[in-house]
Amino acid sequence: MNTPQPDFRSPEFLLGHIRHTLSFYEGRALDASGGFFHFFKDDGTVYDRRTRHLVSSTRFVFNHAMAFRRFGRPHDQAAARHALQFVQQAHGQPNGGYAWLLDWDGQRATVQDATQHCYGMAFVLLAHAHAVMAGIGEALAGLHDTFALMEQRFWEPANGLYADEATPGWQLSPYRGQNANMHGCEAMLAAHEATGEQRFLDRALLLAELVTQRLAGLADGLVWEHYRTGPQGAWQVDWDYNRHDRSNIFRPWGFQTGHLTEWAKLLLQLEARLPPAARPDWIVPTARRFFDTAVQHGWDAQHGGLVYGFEPGGAVCDADKYFWVQAESFAAAALLGLRTGEPGYWQWYDRLWSYSWAHMIDHQHGAWYRIRTPDNRPYSDEKSPAGKTDYHTMGACHDVLRALAAV
């Protein structure tokens, strides 16, 4: 569809785009029997009414909590509360953990995968924090309980990072990953905003420093995704983990273009929360290096858009175009443009939005397509399978709006 391009830098545009994206889910996503549906075709048809994934369940809390704070509509607060209750009551397990995957028959949840993922726990913490900020006071206890559980089961004081995965009986796997720690940093920033408690900001700073400085120092100055435990439990880069498996969307091989730009965004958001005297001098240079490297190796000069991943050395290893990579990258570009005053970052912002406007956004039905081929064709008509919910796309718009308001 050939749709005229708006002013992507306008707050009015960003607000309208959030509303347009929300409209795709409204009236069809909320399941009155519990939680939300997680699988949607391009036109909004629900194609799996029973499978519930922890990541989607928590992200629906975020979506509606943010919508309530932005637009003040009571039904968004009610939807956020409804979503959080499902996280607590259906995903929540007697051992304190949260089931990764459920089958929901409308009355009871049957656990399909009880693996405990710190990545999922980070989103549980994020959901509670945003629920608190949306006026859902009963979420505060869950926020503190989730943080305590992460500390008890995943925190490794010797490394200053969170382990990644455990069995239902809390036996840790040897795999270690940066993704859980990146979203842990995001969740800690939200928990600090929700509570004002210094420990959350301290933890966010520690996670950011150890991932983007210490771990990056082991991987050409960039953030590699996968690690294993070495002598005395120290993290070692695992250069081969999932090298030949492109099916694991949570643990892909290669430098992830979108994670580099997402870290750039988080670093600048972290800096903004720190008192001026406590702001480390490495934050802005690191954010710039991550973003600049991501667009250098990741931008597709022929077809537009940022690719999914590139190899050590810079060659593209996955040229598909994912919605979240474009969204996190335009947010990072805006924050860098505002922080540095350099117009080149705003040019990247406009370039990313122009590409997304042409290829990633469904102007008819609303929301973003999840994935496109390297030359921008659809793989299927599955717009929003479990895990998506447009948390990244609406969240990126909220991030830019917030940054613009702070200037």
C-alpha positions in Angstrom: 0.0 0.0 0.0 1.4 3.4 -1.0 0.6 5.5 2.1 1.9 9.1 2.3 4.6 9.5 4.9 3.8 11.7 7.9 6.2 13.7 10.1 7.8 10.8 12.0 9.3 13.2 14.6 6.0 14.7 15.5 4.5 13.7 18.9 1.1 13.8 17.3 2.2 11.1 14.8 3.7 8.9 17.5 0.6 9.1 19.7 -1.6 8.3 16.7 0.6 5.4 15.8 0.3 3.9 19.2 -3.5 4.3 19.0 -3.6 2.6 15.6 -1.5 -0.3 16.8 -3.6 -0.7 19.9 -6.7 -0.8 17.7 -5.5 -4.0 16.1 -5.7 -5.9 19.4 -8.8 -4.2 20.9 -12.0 -6.2 20.8 -10.2 -9.4 19.8 -7.2 -10.0 22.1 -8.7 -10.0 25.6 -10.0 -13.4 26.7 -12.7 -12.9 29.3 -12.0 -16.3 30.7 -8.4 -15.3 31.6 -5.5 -13.4 30.1 -5.2 -12.6 26.4 -5.0 -14.6 23.2 -1.5 -14.7 21.8 -1.8 -15.7 18.1 -3.1 -13.4 15.4 -3.3 -13.5 11.6 -2.7 -10.4 9.5 -6.4 -9.5 9.7 -6.7 -10.1 13.4 -8.1 -13.6 13.3 -7.1 -15.6 16.4 -5.5 -18.9 15.1 -4.6 -20.5 18.5 -7.0 -19.8 21.4 -5.3 -22.0 24.0 -1.5 -21.6 24.0 -0.2 -19.0 26.4 3.4 -17.9 26.5 4.8 -16.1 29.5 6.4 -13.4 27.4 3.2 -12.4 25.7 1.2 -12.7 28.9 3.6 -10.2 30.6 3.9 -7.9 27.6 0.1 -7.4 27.5 0.4 -6.0 31.0 3.0 -3.5 29.7 1.0 -2.5 26.7 -2.2 -1.7 28.6 -0.4 -0.1 31.6 1.4 2.2 29.3 -1.8 3.0 27.3 -3.6 3.8 30.5 -0.8 6.2 31.6 -0.7 7.8 28.2 -4.4 8.1 27.4 -6.1 7.7 30.7 -8.7 5.2 29.5 -10.1 3.2 32.4 -10.5 0.1 30.2 -6.7 0.0 29.7 -6.1 -0.1 33.4 -8.7 -2.9 33.7 -7.0 -4.8 30.9 -3.6 -4.4 32.5 -5.0 -5.8 35.8 -6.7 -8.6 34.0 -3.4 -9.5 32.2 -1.5 -9.4 35.5 -3.9 -11.6 37.3 -3.4 -14.3 34.6 0.4 -14.0 35.0 0.1 -14.4 38.7 -2.6 -17.1 38.9 -2.1 -19.2 35.7 1.6 -18.8 35.0 2.6 -18.6 38.7 3.7 -21.9 40.1 3.7 -23.3 43.7 7.6 -23.2 43.8 7.4 -19.4 43.2 8.4 -19.6 39.5 6.4 -18.9 36.4 5.5 -21.5 33.7 7.0 -20.6 30.3 4.2 -22.2 28.3 0.6 -23.1 29.2 -2.5 -24.7 27.6 -5.5 -22.7 28.8 -8.9 -24.3 28.3 -10.9 -21.4 29.6 -11.0 -22.7 33.2 -7.6 -24.1 34.1 -4.0 -24.0 32.9 -2.0 -27.1 32.1 1.7 -26.5 32.1 3.3 -27.4 28.8 6.8 -26.2 29.6 7.8 -25.5 33.3 11.3 -24.5 32.5 12.3 -21.4 34.5 13.8 -18.7 32.4 15.3 -15.6 33.9 14.4 -13.8 30.6 10.7 -14.5 31.5 11.2 -13.5 35.1 12.6 -10.2 33.9 9.3 -9.6 32.1 7.3 -10.6 35.1 9.2 -7.9 37.1 8.7 -5.4 34.2 4.9 -6.2 34.2 4.5 -5.6 37.9 6.5 -2.4 37.8 4.4 -1.0 35.0 1.2 -2.1 36.7 2.2 -0.2 39.8 2.8 2.9 37.7 -0.6 2.4 36.2 -2.2 2.7 39.6 -2.6 -1.1 40.3 -1.4 -0.9 43.8 -1.7 -4.6 44.5 1.1 -5.2 42.0 3.7 -3.8 44.4 4.0 -7.0 46.5 4.5 -9.0 43.3 7.3 -6.6 42.2 9.2 -7.2 45.4 8.5 -11.0 45.4 9.7 -11.3 41.8 12.9 -9.4 42.5 13.6 -11.6 45.5 13.0 -14.7 43.4 15.4 -13.6 40.8 18.0 -12.9 43.5 17.5 -16.3 45.1 17.4 -18.5 42.0 19.4 -16.7 39.2 21.7 -14.1 40.7 25.4 -15.0 40.6 27.3 -12.5 42.9 30.7 -13.6 41.7 29.8 -12.7 38.1 27.5 -9.8 38.9 25.0 -11.2 36.4 22.0 -13.4 36.2 22.1 -17.0 35.1 19.7 -17.9 32.4 17.7 -21.1 32.8 16.7 -23.6 35.4 14.7 -26.8 35.6 11.3 -26.8 37.3 13.3 -27.9 40.4 15.7 -24.9 40.1 18.8 -26.7 38.8 20.7 -24.2 36.7 21.8 -25.1 33.2 25.4 -24.3 32.1 24.1 -21.9 29.5 24.5 -18.2 30.2 23.1 -15.4 28.0 23.2 -11.6 27.8 19.5 -11.3 26.7 18.1 -12.1 30.2 20.5 -9.5 31.7 19.6 -6.9 29.1 15.9 -7.2 29.8 16.8 -7.5 33.5 18.4 -4.0 33.2 15.2 -2.8 31.5 13.1 -4.2 34.3 15.3 -2.8 37.0 14.9 0.7 35.5 11.1 0.3 35.5 11.2 -1.0 39.1 13.2 2.0 40.1 10.8 4.3 38.5 7.8 2.5 40.1 9.3 2.4 43.6 12.1 5.0 43.9 14.2 2.3 45.5 17.9 2.8 44.9 18.8 -0.9 44.8 17.0 -1.2 41.5 18.9 1.6 39.9 22.2 0.2 41.3 21.4 -3.2 39.8 20.5 -1.7 36.4 23.9 0.1 36.3 25.8 -3.0 37.3 24.1 -5.1 34.7 24.7 -2.5 32.0 28.4 -2.1 32.9 29.2 -5.8 33.1 27.4 -6.6 29.8 28.4 -3.6 27.7 31.9 -3.2 29.1 33.3 -6.5 30.6 31.5 -9.0 28.4 31.8 -6.8 25.3 35.5 -6.7 26.0 35.6 -10.5 25.3 33.8 -10.0 21.9 35.4 -7.3 19.8 33.8 -4.6 21.9 30.3 -5.7 21.1 27.6 -7.7 22.9 27.7 -11.4 22.0 24.6 -13.3 23.0 25.8 -16.7 24.3 28.2 -17.8 27.0 29.0 -20.9 29.0 30.3 -21.4 32.5 34.1 -21.9 32.8 36.4 -22.5 35.7 35.0 -21.2 39.0 31.8 -20.4 37.2 33.2 -17.5 35.1 31.4 -16.7 31.9 33.2 -17.6 28.6 32.1 -16.7 25.1 30.4 -19.5 23.3 31.0 -18.6 19.7 29.2 -21.7 18.3 26.0 -21.9 20.3 23.0 -22.2 17.9 25.3 -21.5 14.9 23.3 -23.7 12.7 19.9 -23.3 14.3 17.8 -20.3 13.1 14.6 -21.6 14.8 15.3 -20.3 18.3 14.0 -16.8 18.3 15.2 -16.1 21.9 18.8 -17.4 21.3 19.9 -16.6 17.8 23.5 -16.9 16.7 25.6 -13.9 15.7 25.8 -10.3 16.8 22.2 -9.2 17.0 21.7 -5.9 15.2 18.6 -5.1 17.3 20.2 -5.9 20.6 23.1 -3.6 19.9 20.6 -0.7 19.3 18.4 -1.8 22.2 21.4 -1.6 24.5 22.2 1.8 23.1 18.7 2.9 24.0 18.8 1.4 27.5 22.2 3.0 28.2 20.9 6.4 27.5 17.7 5.8 29.5 19.9 4.6 32.4 22.1 7.7 32.2 19.0 9.9 32.3 17.9 8.3 35.6 21.3 8.7 37.3 22.3 11.8 39.1 24.6 13.9 36.9 27.6 13.4 39.3 27.1 9.6 39.1 26.9 9.2 35.3 29.8 7.1 34.0 31.8 8.5 31.1 31.5 5.3 29.1 27.8 5.3 28.6 27.4 7.7 25.7 30.5 6.5 23.8 29.3 2.9 24.2 25.8 3.7 23.0 27.2 5.5 20.0 29.6 2.6 19.1 26.8 0.0 19.4 24.4 1.9 17.2 27.0 3.0 14.7 28.3 -0.6 14.3 24.8 -2.0 14.1 23.8 0.3 11.2 27.2 -0.1 9.5 26.9 -3.9 9.3 23.1 -4.3 9.5 21.6 -1.8 7.0 20.5 -3.4 3.8 21.5 -0.8 1.2 19.6 -2.7 -1.6 16.2 -3.4 0.0 16.3 -1.2 3.1 15.8 -2.1 6.7 18.1 -3.6 9.3 19.0 -7.3 9.1 18.6 -9.6 12.0 22.3 -10.5 12.6 25.9 -10.4 11.4 28.9 -12.5 12.0 32.2 -11.6 13.8 33.9 -9.6 11.1 30.7 -8.0 9.9 29.3 -10.3 7.2 25.5 -10.7 7.4 24.4 -14.1 8.8 20.6 -13.5 8.8 19.2 -11.0 6.4 15.6 -11.3 7.4 13.9 -8.2 8.6 12.2 -8.3 12.0 9.8 -5.7 13.3 11.4 -5.3 16.7 14.9 -4.6 15.2 13.5 -1.6 13.3 11.5 -0.3 16.3 14.3 -0.5 18.9 16.7 1.1 16.4 14.5 4.1 15.7 14.1 4.6 19.4 17.9 4.4 19.9 18.4 6.8 17.0 16.1 9.4 18.5 17.7 9.2 21.9 21.1 9.5 20.4 20.0 12.5 18.3 18.6 14.2 21.4 21.6 13.3 23.6 24.4 14.2 21.1 22.7 16.9 19.0 24.1 15.3 15.9 21.6 15.4 13.0 23.0 12.1 11.5 21.1 10.1 14.2 17.8 11.8 13.3 18.5 10.9 9.7 18.8 7.3 10.7 15.5 7.8 12.7 13.7 9.0 9.6 15.3 6.3 7.4 14.2 3.5 9.7 10.7 4.9 10.0 10.4 5.3 6.2 11.4 1.7 5.7 9.0 0.5 8.4 6.2 2.7 7.0 6.7 1.1 3.6 7.2 -2.5 4.5 6.6 -3.4 8.2 3.4 -1.6 9.1 -0.1 -2.8 8.2 -1.9 0.4 7.4 -5.2 -1.4 6.9 -5.6 -3.6 10.0 -3.1 -2.0 12.3 0.1 -3.3 14.1 3.4 -4.3 12.5 4.1 -7.4 10.5 6.5 -9.7 12.5 9.0 -10.7 9.8 9.8 -10.1 6.2 12.2 -11.8 3.8 15.5 -10.0 2.9 13.7 -8.4 -0.1 10.6 -7.5 2.1 8.1 -10.2 1.1 5.9 -12.0 3.7 6.7 -15.5 4.9 3.2 -16.1 6.0 0.0 -14.4 7.2 0.9 -14.8 10.9 1.3 -11.3 12.0 1.5 -11.7 15.8 2.4 -15.1 17.1 3.3 -15.6 20.8 6.0 -13.3 22.1 5.1 -10.3 19.9 2.1 -8.2 21.1 3.8 -5.1 19.6 5.4 -4.4 22.9 8.5 -3.3 21.0 6.8 -1.1 18.5 4.5 0.8 20.9 7.2 0.8 23.5 9.6 2.4 21.1 7.1 5.2 20.4 6.6 5.7 24.1 10.4 5.9 24.5 10.7 8.6 21.9 7.7 10.6 23.3 9.3 10.5 26.7 12.6 11.6 25.4 11.1 14.5 23.4 9.2 15.6 26.5 12.3 15.7 28.6 14.1 18.1 26.2 
